Amino acid sequence: MMRSLSVLLLALSLLLLAGCATVGGPTPAQQAANAQANALYQRGDYQGAARTWDNLSAQNPNGNEGNDYRLRAADAWYVAGQPARTAQLLATVDDARLRGLDAARYNLLKGELALAHDPQQALAIAAMLPRALPAPLDLRAARLQAEAASVLGDRWASARARVHMASLLTGKARQQNAREIERMLVALGVPTLQKQARELPAGDPMLPWLGRALHRLGSALPKNLPQLMRQAGTVIAQGGSPTQEGFHTYHQIALLLPLSGPLKVAGEAVAEGFLTAYFNTPEAQPRPLLHVYDTQGTQAGTLAAYQQAQSAGADLVVGPLARDDVAALFSSNPTLPVLALNHPDGSVNPPQGSVEFGLMPADDGAQAAARMLQQGIRSAVVFIAGSENEQRAAQAFKVQFEAGGGDVLTLQTLPQGTVNYVSEIRNAMPGLGANGGIFIAVPPETARLLIPQIRVARLRQPVFASVQVYSGSPNALDKDLDGVQFPDAPWLYDAQPGLPVRARLMRNLPVVAGHGARLFAFGMDADLLSPYFVWLQQHPGSYVAGATGQLSVDAQGHVQRTPIWVQFNNGVAMPMAGTLALSAPTQ
């Protein structure tokens, strides 16, 4: 009797085990159908994927598999634009059985469905979603937060969510998202944007967007001037052989510049500077192939030149030069790394792995403000001649000076067609004490008229200027500018060791002696930066000692330039004491 009972129990156990093998998991055919649904979803056939998961859920009405299939079908129907079908299926999903990513997907769908009738609930759900999600779900979660906040009138929260979206989008979708960010931030107004900027930590991804919005509103952000600590190119032992820290070898560089059209002269000056540095490469260093392409100074020419460079096998693009051309190239979502030679206006950021480098008028104003504050000057008056570049320099000066606790008492625009500035000087005098300072953003001809009249008015405060106060070449008339300080490129004064001497180059290159000298130096720096810019962005505080200054790269991919300070003395522009003079890296 006992033996019969044991045999019976054994038989029941085998039957139960057999039943678990059948009921407890999907069949091979179901596994294949699920793999097919995933493939359809990845290809963008969301309806096909949804129908396949619908069929699978019908075959498994109970159990975890059926629950998962219904969730996946609900998700696919939503992405396919069928929210009603999504809601029907989601109501049949047992969320208590879901774990990890499936639970996040379920809550995301609930939030997306709630957006149409209860944006507050949608926003609350979005806030509870995990931060670490796969890119497609992360993008949807950020979009949910952005749209819910927008409906509720919270432009700041909506813009912040869209800034997160920017890193997940490409092409036209990224451009449209950028326009939405800028539209929302511009609507907040200057006071709100400035307040938010003061409260954000350095390196916050919102800061460059705030800067663009403020620029649209005629204002600006104070610059976080780089703190230089570590020079790139230091020779270190790696793998038993010496190598230069931060150096990356490219095989073929494409230089995109306007060598015809309205920007021909500027393009040629930059090209000559680049080629001079390129051929100055030490023999011991590998020199990449170099192809030069004419962009014709147009967006179409730029995109065509990029395609030619890519087809020819380039692995780095340097250029283009014009703002609009840079914007067009960045907006095309280039796959090659780009060292762009300007900063585009608008909401176009450098793509991942690319940077933008330019000689910006606003930088002079920010540098002048920082220098005055370092010298204890807390009040200032500003004179400008009225051009767009001068206005940008003056605006940057004001923002930087006031952010550091200074007070800009007045901004005087000098009238055109006259040599008498007595009225403007008189208007600037009230409140400017002995410890104040003067900032001017004017060309040399205007400065030579303005400075003597300032001295006649017995204003003895130090005068700081934008770089345009000096033409780049000696002029006997500059004696009227004695004492004026301004930031400039060290190479113009042979204050940067390791670079070709300017006086020697003047014999064969006329551009070096004229107004194109700074563009020539800019071209040299484009070559010097090319092997280092990726490493510089990854190592805050590191820099390259270049022809236009010490060059670093911030987290947003903007090359920042720390110039030297120069002062007129007996009519000669000379570097001031304390000027940085560090060796340029070899290549």
C-alpha positions as CSV (number, residue, x, y, z in Angstrom):
1,M,0.0,0.0,0.0
2,M,2.8,2.4,0.9
3,R,4.6,1.5,-2.4
4,S,1.5,2.3,-4.4
5,L,1.1,5.7,-2.7
6,S,4.7,6.6,-3.5
7,V,4.3,5.7,-7.1
8,L,1.2,7.8,-7.3
9,L,2.9,10.8,-5.7
10,L,5.8,10.5,-8.1
11,A,3.4,10.4,-11.1
12,L,1.6,13.5,-9.8
13,S,4.9,15.4,-9.4
14,L,6.0,14.6,-13.0
15,L,2.7,15.8,-14.3
16,L,3.0,19.0,-12.3
17,L,6.5,19.5,-13.6
18,A,5.3,18.9,-17.2
19,G,2.5,21.4,-16.7
20,C,5.0,24.1,-15.5
21,A,7.2,23.6,-18.6
22,T,4.1,24.3,-20.7
23,V,2.4,27.0,-18.8
24,G,5.4,28.8,-17.2
25,G,7.0,30.3,-20.3
26,P,6.5,31.2,-23.9
27,T,6.8,28.6,-26.6
28,P,9.5,28.9,-29.2
29,A,6.9,30.2,-31.7
30,Q,5.9,32.9,-29.2
31,Q,9.5,33.8,-28.6
32,A,10.0,34.3,-32.3
33,A,6.9,36.4,-32.6
34,N,8.1,38.6,-29.7
35,A,11.5,39.0,-31.4
36,Q,9.7,40.0,-34.6
37,A,7.6,42.6,-32.8
38,N,10.7,44.1,-31.3
39,A,12.3,44.3,-34.7
40,L,9.2,46.0,-36.2
41,Y,9.2,48.5,-33.3
42,Q,12.9,49.3,-33.9
43,R,12.2,49.8,-37.6
44,G,9.4,52.3,-36.9
45,D,6.5,49.9,-37.8
46,Y,4.7,50.6,-34.6
47,Q,1.3,49.3,-35.7
48,G,2.8,46.1,-36.9
49,A,4.6,45.6,-33.6
50,A,1.4,46.5,-31.7
51,R,-0.7,43.9,-33.6
52,T,1.9,41.2,-33.0
53,W,2.0,41.9,-29.3
54,D,-1.9,42.0,-29.3
55,N,-1.9,38.5,-30.7
56,L,0.7,37.3,-28.2
57,S,-1.3,38.7,-25.3
58,A,-4.4,36.9,-26.6
59,Q,-2.5,33.6,-26.5
60,N,-1.4,34.4,-23.0
61,P,-4.3,36.0,-21.2
62,N,-2.9,35.2,-17.8
63,G,0.5,35.3,-16.3
64,N,3.4,37.6,-16.5
65,E,4.1,37.1,-20.2
66,G,0.6,38.2,-21.1
67,N,0.8,41.2,-18.9
68,D,4.1,42.2,-20.5
69,Y,2.7,41.7,-24.0
70,R,-0.2,44.0,-23.2
71,L,2.1,46.7,-21.9
72,R,4.3,46.5,-25.0
73,A,1.3,46.6,-27.3
74,A,-0.1,49.6,-25.4
75,D,3.2,51.4,-25.8
76,A,3.4,50.6,-29.5
77,W,-0.1,51.8,-30.1
78,Y,0.7,55.1,-28.3
79,V,3.8,55.7,-30.4
80,A,1.7,54.9,-33.5
81,G,-0.7,57.7,-32.6
82,Q,-3.5,55.6,-31.1
83,P,-4.0,56.9,-27.5
84,A,-7.5,55.5,-27.2
85,R,-6.3,51.9,-27.9
86,T,-3.4,52.6,-25.5
87,A,-5.8,53.5,-22.7
88,Q,-7.9,50.4,-23.3
89,L,-4.9,48.1,-23.1
90,L,-3.2,49.9,-20.2
91,A,-6.3,49.4,-18.1
92,T,-5.8,45.6,-18.4
93,V,-2.2,45.7,-17.3
94,D,-1.5,44.7,-13.7
95,D,1.2,47.2,-12.7
96,A,1.9,45.4,-9.4
97,R,3.6,42.7,-11.5
98,L,5.9,45.1,-13.3
99,R,9.5,45.8,-12.4
100,G,12.3,48.0,-13.5
101,L,12.1,49.3,-17.0
102,D,8.5,47.9,-17.6
103,A,7.3,49.8,-14.5
104,A,8.9,53.0,-15.9
105,R,7.3,52.4,-19.3
106,Y,3.8,51.9,-17.6
107,N,4.1,55.1,-15.7
108,L,5.4,57.1,-18.7
109,L,2.3,55.9,-20.7
110,K,0.0,57.0,-17.8
111,G,1.6,60.4,-17.8
112,E,1.4,60.8,-21.6
113,L,-2.3,59.9,-21.5
114,A,-2.9,62.3,-18.6
115,L,-1.4,65.2,-20.5
116,A,-4.5,65.9,-22.5
117,H,-6.9,66.2,-19.5
118,D,-4.7,66.7,-16.4
119,P,-1.3,68.3,-17.1
120,Q,-0.6,68.6,-13.4
121,Q,-0.9,64.9,-12.9
122,A,1.2,64.4,-16.1
123,L,3.9,66.6,-14.6
124,A,3.9,64.8,-11.3
125,I,4.3,61.4,-13.0
126,A,7.1,62.8,-15.2
127,A,8.9,64.0,-12.0
128,M,8.7,60.4,-10.5
129,L,10.2,58.6,-13.5
130,P,13.8,57.2,-13.1
131,R,16.6,59.5,-14.3
132,A,18.5,56.7,-16.0
133,L,16.4,55.5,-18.9
134,P,17.3,54.3,-22.4
135,A,17.5,57.2,-24.8
136,P,14.1,56.7,-26.5
137,L,12.2,56.6,-23.2
138,D,14.4,59.3,-21.8
139,L,13.4,61.5,-24.7
140,R,9.7,60.8,-24.2
141,A,10.0,61.5,-20.5
142,A,11.7,64.8,-21.1
143,R,9.1,65.8,-23.8
144,L,6.3,64.9,-21.4
145,Q,7.8,67.2,-18.7
146,A,8.4,70.0,-21.2
147,E,4.8,69.9,-22.6
148,A,3.1,69.5,-19.3
149,A,5.1,72.5,-17.8
150,S,4.4,74.5,-20.9
151,V,0.6,73.9,-20.6
152,L,0.8,74.9,-16.9
153,G,2.7,78.2,-17.9
154,D,6.0,77.2,-16.4
155,R,8.3,78.3,-19.2
156,W,11.5,77.8,-17.2
157,A,10.7,74.2,-16.3
158,S,9.6,73.5,-19.9
159,A,12.8,75.1,-21.3
160,R,15.0,73.1,-18.9
161,A,13.3,69.8,-20.0
162,R,13.9,70.8,-23.6
163,V,17.5,71.5,-23.0
164,H,17.8,67.9,-21.8
165,M,16.0,66.8,-25.0
166,A,18.6,68.7,-27.1
167,S,21.2,66.1,-26.3
168,L,18.9,63.3,-27.5
169,L,17.7,64.8,-30.8
170,T,19.3,65.2,-34.2
171,G,18.6,67.0,-37.4
172,K,15.4,69.0,-37.9
173,A,13.9,67.8,-34.7
174,R,16.9,69.2,-32.8
175,Q,16.6,72.5,-34.6
176,Q,12.9,72.9,-33.9
177,N,13.5,72.0,-30.2
178,A,16.2,74.7,-30.1
179,R,13.8,77.3,-31.4
180,E,11.3,76.3,-28.7
181,I,13.9,76.7,-26.0
182,E,14.9,80.1,-27.2
183,R,11.2,81.2,-27.6
184,M,10.4,80.2,-24.0
185,L,13.5,81.8,-22.5
186,V,13.1,85.1,-24.4
187,A,9.5,85.3,-23.1
188,L,10.8,85.3,-19.6
189,G,12.6,88.6,-20.0
190,V,16.0,89.9,-19.0
191,P,15.5,90.3,-15.2
192,T,14.3,86.7,-14.8
193,L,17.0,85.3,-17.0
194,Q,19.7,87.2,-15.2
195,K,18.4,86.1,-11.8
196,Q,18.3,82.4,-13.0
197,A,21.8,82.7,-14.4
198,R,23.1,83.9,-11.0
199,E,21.6,81.0,-9.2
200,L,22.9,78.3,-11.6
201,P,26.2,76.5,-10.9
202,A,29.1,76.9,-13.3
203,G,28.8,74.5,-16.2
204,D,25.1,74.1,-16.0
205,P,23.7,73.2,-19.5
206,M,21.1,76.0,-19.2
207,L,23.8,78.7,-19.2
208,P,24.6,78.8,-22.9
209,W,20.9,78.9,-23.7
210,L,20.4,81.7,-21.3
211,G,23.2,83.6,-23.0
212,R,21.6,83.1,-26.4
213,A,18.2,84.3,-25.2
214,L,19.8,87.3,-23.5
215,H,21.6,88.2,-26.7
216,R,18.3,88.2,-28.5
217,L,17.0,90.6,-25.9
218,G,20.1,92.9,-26.3
219,S,21.7,91.7,-23.1
220,A,24.3,89.1,-22.2
221,L,25.6,86.8,-19.5
222,P,28.8,87.5,-17.5
223,K,31.5,85.3,-18.8
224,N,33.1,82.6,-16.6
225,L,36.7,83.6,-17.4
226,P,38.9,80.4,-17.4
227,Q,41.3,79.7,-14.6
228,L,44.4,78.4,-16.5
229,M,46.4,75.8,-14.6
230,R,47.8,73.1,-16.9
231,Q,49.4,73.5,-20.3
232,A,48.7,70.9,-23.0
233,G,51.5,69.3,-25.0
234,T,53.7,68.4,-22.0
235,V,56.0,65.6,-23.0
236,I,55.3,62.5,-20.9
237,A,56.4,58.9,-21.0
238,Q,53.6,56.6,-22.2
239,G,54.1,53.0,-23.2
240,G,57.9,53.4,-22.9
241,S,58.1,56.2,-25.4
242,P,57.7,60.0,-25.0
243,T,54.4,61.5,-26.1
244,Q,52.7,64.9,-25.8
245,E,49.9,65.0,-23.3
246,G,46.6,65.7,-25.0
247,F,47.9,65.3,-28.6
248,H,45.6,63.5,-31.0
249,T,46.8,62.6,-34.5
250,Y,44.5,63.2,-37.4
251,H,45.2,61.6,-40.8
252,Q,43.6,64.2,-43.0
253,I,42.4,67.7,-42.2
254,A,40.0,69.6,-44.4
255,L,40.3,73.4,-44.2
256,L,37.1,75.1,-45.2
257,L,37.5,78.8,-45.9
258,P,36.1,81.5,-48.2
259,L,38.8,81.9,-50.8
260,S,36.4,83.7,-53.2
261,G,33.5,86.0,-52.7
262,P,33.0,88.9,-50.3
263,L,35.0,87.2,-47.5
264,K,38.0,86.4,-49.7
265,V,40.5,88.7,-48.0
266,A,39.7,87.4,-44.5
267,G,39.7,83.8,-45.7
268,E,43.1,84.2,-47.3
269,A,44.6,85.8,-44.1
270,V,43.3,82.9,-42.0
271,A,44.5,80.4,-44.6
272,E,48.0,81.9,-44.6
273,G,48.2,81.8,-40.9
274,F,47.1,78.1,-40.8
275,L,49.5,77.1,-43.4
276,T,52.4,78.9,-41.7
277,A,51.8,77.0,-38.5
278,Y,51.2,73.8,-40.4
279,F,54.6,74.0,-42.2
280,N,56.2,75.1,-38.9
281,T,55.5,71.6,-37.5
282,P,58.7,70.0,-36.1
283,E,60.0,67.2,-38.4
284,A,59.7,64.7,-35.5
285,Q,55.9,65.1,-35.4
286,P,53.5,63.4,-37.8
287,R,51.9,66.0,-40.1
288,P,48.4,65.1,-41.3
289,L,47.4,65.5,-44.9
290,L,45.8,68.9,-45.6
291,H,43.2,69.7,-48.2
292,V,41.9,73.3,-48.6
293,Y,38.3,73.8,-49.9
294,D,36.8,77.1,-51.0
295,T,33.4,77.7,-49.4
296,Q,32.8,80.8,-51.5
297,G,31.5,82.5,-48.4
298,T,28.0,80.8,-48.8
299,Q,26.1,78.2,-46.9
300,A,25.6,76.1,-50.0
301,G,29.3,76.3,-50.7
302,T,30.1,75.3,-47.2
303,L,27.9,72.2,-47.3
304,A,29.3,71.2,-50.7
305,A,32.9,71.6,-49.4
306,Y,32.1,69.5,-46.3
307,Q,30.7,66.7,-48.5
308,Q,33.8,66.8,-50.7
309,A,36.0,66.7,-47.7
310,Q,34.1,63.7,-46.2
311,S,34.2,61.9,-49.5
312,A,38.0,62.5,-49.8
313,G,38.5,60.8,-46.4
314,A,39.0,63.8,-44.0
315,D,38.7,62.9,-40.3
316,L,38.7,66.6,-39.1
317,V,37.1,69.7,-40.5
318,V,38.5,73.2,-39.7
319,G,36.2,76.0,-40.6
320,P,34.1,77.5,-42.0
321,L,34.6,81.2,-41.2
322,A,31.3,83.1,-41.5
323,R,28.7,82.9,-38.8
324,D,25.8,81.8,-41.1
325,D,28.1,79.1,-42.7
326,V,29.0,77.7,-39.3
327,A,25.3,77.6,-38.3
328,A,24.4,75.8,-41.6
329,L,27.1,73.2,-41.1
330,F,26.2,72.5,-37.5
331,S,22.5,72.3,-38.4
332,S,23.3,69.6,-41.0
333,N,24.3,67.3,-38.2
334,P,27.9,66.6,-39.4
335,T,29.4,63.2,-38.6
336,L,33.0,64.5,-38.7
337,P,34.4,66.5,-35.8
338,V,34.5,70.2,-36.6
339,L,36.7,73.0,-35.3
340,A,34.5,75.9,-36.5
341,L,36.1,79.3,-36.9
342,N,33.2,81.4,-35.7
343,H,30.3,81.4,-33.2
344,P,27.0,81.2,-34.9
345,D,24.1,83.4,-33.9
346,G,20.9,81.8,-32.7
347,S,20.3,78.5,-31.0
348,V,22.8,76.3,-32.8
349,N,25.3,74.6,-30.5
350,P,28.3,72.6,-31.6
351,P,27.5,68.9,-32.2
352,Q,29.1,66.4,-29.9
353,G,32.8,66.2,-30.5
354,S,33.0,69.6,-32.2
355,V,33.9,73.1,-30.9
356,E,33.6,76.7,-32.1
357,F,36.4,79.3,-32.0
358,G,36.2,83.0,-32.8
359,L,37.7,86.4,-32.3
360,M,34.6,87.9,-30.5
361,P,34.2,91.6,-29.8
362,A,32.3,90.8,-26.6
363,D,35.4,89.1,-25.2
364,D,37.3,92.4,-25.1
365,G,34.5,94.0,-23.0
366,A,34.4,91.1,-20.5
367,Q,38.2,91.0,-20.2
368,A,38.4,94.8,-19.6
369,A,35.7,94.6,-16.9
370,A,37.4,91.7,-15.2
371,R,40.8,93.6,-15.2
372,M,39.2,96.8,-13.8
373,L,37.6,94.9,-11.0
374,Q,40.9,93.1,-10.2
375,Q,42.4,96.6,-9.9
376,G,39.8,97.7,-7.4
377,I,37.8,99.9,-9.8
378,R,34.1,99.9,-8.9
379,S,32.6,102.6,-11.1
380,A,33.0,103.2,-14.8
381,V,31.8,105.2,-17.8
382,V,31.7,103.8,-21.3
383,F,32.3,105.5,-24.7
384,I,31.4,103.8,-28.0
385,A,31.4,104.9,-31.6
386,G,28.2,103.0,-32.4
387,S,29.0,100.0,-34.7
388,E,27.6,96.5,-33.9
389,N,30.9,95.2,-32.7
390,E,31.4,98.2,-30.4
391,Q,27.9,97.8,-29.0
392,R,28.6,94.1,-28.3
393,A,31.9,94.9,-26.5
394,A,30.2,97.6,-24.4
395,Q,27.3,95.4,-23.5
396,A,29.6,92.6,-22.4
397,F,31.6,95.1,-20.4
398,K,28.5,96.3,-18.6
399,V,27.2,92.8,-17.8
400,Q,30.6,91.6,-16.6
401,F,31.4,94.7,-14.6
402,E,28.0,94.8,-12.8
403,A,28.1,91.0,-12.1
404,G,31.3,91.6,-10.3
405,G,29.9,94.4,-8.1
406,G,30.8,97.4,-10.3
407,D,28.5,100.2,-11.4
408,V,28.4,101.5,-15.0
409,L,27.4,105.1,-14.5
410,T,26.7,106.0,-18.1
411,L,27.2,104.8,-21.7
412,Q,27.9,107.6,-24.2
413,T,27.6,107.0,-27.9
414,L,29.9,109.4,-29.8
415,P,28.2,111.3,-32.7
416,Q,29.4,110.7,-36.2
417,G,30.6,113.5,-38.5
418,T,32.2,115.6,-35.7
419,V,35.5,115.8,-33.9
420,N,34.1,117.5,-30.8
421,Y,33.1,115.1,-27.9
422,V,33.0,117.8,-25.1
423,S,29.3,117.3,-24.5
424,E,29.5,113.5,-24.2
425,I,32.5,113.8,-21.9
426,R,30.7,116.3,-19.7
427,N,27.7,114.0,-19.4
428,A,30.0,111.2,-18.3
429,M,31.8,113.1,-15.6
430,P,29.2,113.2,-12.7
431,G,29.7,110.5,-10.1
432,L,33.0,109.3,-11.6
433,G,35.4,109.5,-8.7
434,A,39.1,109.3,-8.6
435,N,38.9,105.5,-8.2
436,G,36.7,105.0,-11.2
437,G,37.7,103.9,-14.7
438,I,36.9,104.5,-18.4
439,F,36.2,101.9,-21.0
440,I,36.2,102.9,-24.7
441,A,35.1,100.7,-27.7
442,V,36.2,102.9,-30.6
443,P,38.5,102.6,-33.7
444,P,42.0,104.2,-33.6
445,E,40.9,107.4,-35.5
446,T,38.2,108.1,-33.0
447,A,40.4,107.2,-30.0
448,R,43.0,109.7,-31.1
449,L,40.4,112.4,-30.9
450,L,38.6,111.3,-27.7
451,I,41.6,110.6,-25.4
452,P,43.1,114.1,-25.6
453,Q,39.7,115.7,-24.9
454,I,39.3,113.4,-21.9
455,R,42.6,114.6,-20.5
456,V,41.7,118.2,-21.2
457,A,38.6,117.7,-19.1
458,R,41.0,116.7,-16.3
459,L,39.7,113.1,-16.1
460,R,42.7,111.2,-14.8
461,Q,41.1,107.8,-14.4
462,P,42.7,104.9,-16.2
463,V,41.4,104.1,-19.7
464,F,40.8,100.6,-20.9
465,A,39.8,99.8,-24.5
466,S,38.7,97.1,-26.9
467,V,41.3,95.7,-29.2
468,Q,40.1,97.8,-32.1
469,V,41.8,100.8,-30.6
470,Y,45.0,99.5,-32.2
471,S,45.4,98.9,-35.9
472,G,48.0,96.2,-35.3
473,S,50.9,98.3,-36.8
474,P,52.9,101.2,-35.3
475,N,51.6,104.7,-36.0
476,A,53.2,108.0,-34.9
477,L,49.7,109.4,-34.1
478,D,49.2,106.8,-31.4
479,K,51.2,109.0,-29.0
480,D,47.9,110.6,-28.2
481,L,46.8,107.2,-26.8
482,D,49.6,106.9,-24.2
483,G,48.4,105.1,-21.1
484,V,45.5,103.3,-22.8
485,Q,45.4,99.6,-22.0
486,F,43.8,96.9,-24.2
487,P,43.8,93.1,-24.6
488,D,45.4,91.7,-27.7
489,A,47.1,88.7,-29.3
490,P,50.6,88.0,-27.9
491,W,52.0,87.0,-31.3
492,L,51.6,90.6,-32.6
493,Y,54.3,91.6,-30.1
494,D,56.4,88.5,-30.3
495,A,55.3,87.8,-26.7
496,Q,54.6,84.1,-27.3
497,P,57.7,81.9,-27.5
498,G,57.6,78.9,-29.9
499,L,55.8,80.6,-32.7
500,P,57.2,82.1,-36.0
501,V,58.6,85.6,-35.4
502,R,56.3,88.2,-36.8
503,A,59.0,90.5,-38.0
504,R,60.6,87.8,-40.1
505,L,57.3,86.8,-41.7
506,M,56.6,90.5,-42.7
507,R,59.3,90.2,-45.4
508,N,57.3,87.8,-47.5
509,L,53.7,88.0,-46.2
510,P,52.2,91.5,-46.4
511,V,49.1,90.4,-44.5
512,V,51.3,90.0,-41.4
513,A,52.0,93.8,-41.3
514,G,48.5,95.1,-42.0
515,H,45.0,94.8,-40.7
516,G,44.9,91.1,-41.3
517,A,47.6,90.3,-38.7
518,R,45.1,89.2,-36.1
519,L,43.3,87.0,-38.6
520,F,46.7,85.5,-39.5
521,A,47.3,84.8,-35.8
522,F,43.8,83.3,-35.6
523,G,44.7,80.9,-38.5
524,M,47.8,79.8,-36.7
525,D,45.8,79.1,-33.6
526,A,43.3,77.0,-35.6
527,D,46.3,74.7,-36.6
528,L,47.7,74.7,-33.0
529,L,44.3,73.8,-31.5
530,S,43.4,71.0,-34.0
531,P,45.2,68.1,-32.2
532,Y,44.3,69.3,-28.7
533,F,40.7,70.6,-28.6
534,V,39.1,67.3,-27.6
535,W,41.5,66.9,-24.7
536,L,41.1,70.5,-23.6
537,Q,37.3,70.2,-23.3
538,Q,37.8,67.0,-21.2
539,H,40.3,68.8,-18.9
540,P,39.0,72.1,-17.4
541,G,41.8,74.5,-16.7
542,S,44.1,73.1,-19.4
543,Y,45.1,75.3,-22.3
544,V,47.2,75.8,-25.4
545,A,49.6,78.7,-25.5
546,G,48.5,80.2,-28.8
547,A,49.1,83.2,-31.1
548,T,45.9,85.0,-30.0
549,G,46.2,84.1,-26.3
550,Q,46.0,81.1,-24.0
551,L,43.2,78.9,-25.4
552,S,41.0,76.6,-23.4
553,V,37.6,74.9,-24.2
554,D,34.6,75.0,-21.9
555,A,32.0,72.3,-21.4
556,Q,29.7,73.6,-24.1
557,G,32.5,73.4,-26.8
558,H,33.4,77.1,-26.9
559,V,37.1,78.0,-27.2
560,Q,37.9,80.7,-24.6
561,R,40.8,83.0,-25.2
562,T,42.9,84.7,-22.5
563,P,44.8,87.5,-24.2
564,I,47.8,89.6,-23.0
565,W,47.4,93.2,-21.9
566,V,49.1,95.9,-23.9
567,Q,49.6,99.6,-23.2
568,F,50.6,102.6,-25.3
569,N,53.9,104.1,-24.2
570,N,55.4,106.9,-26.2
571,G,53.0,106.0,-29.0
572,V,54.2,102.4,-29.1
573,A,51.9,99.5,-28.1
574,M,53.9,97.3,-25.7
575,P,53.0,94.2,-23.6
576,M,52.5,95.0,-19.9
577,A,54.4,93.5,-17.0
578,G,52.9,90.1,-15.9
579,T,52.0,89.1,-19.4
580,L,51.8,85.3,-19.8
581,A,54.6,84.1,-22.0
582,L,54.5,80.3,-22.2
583,S,55.8,78.0,-24.9
584,A,53.5,77.1,-27.7
585,P,52.9,73.4,-28.0
586,T,54.7,71.5,-30.8
587,Q,52.8,69.4,-33.2
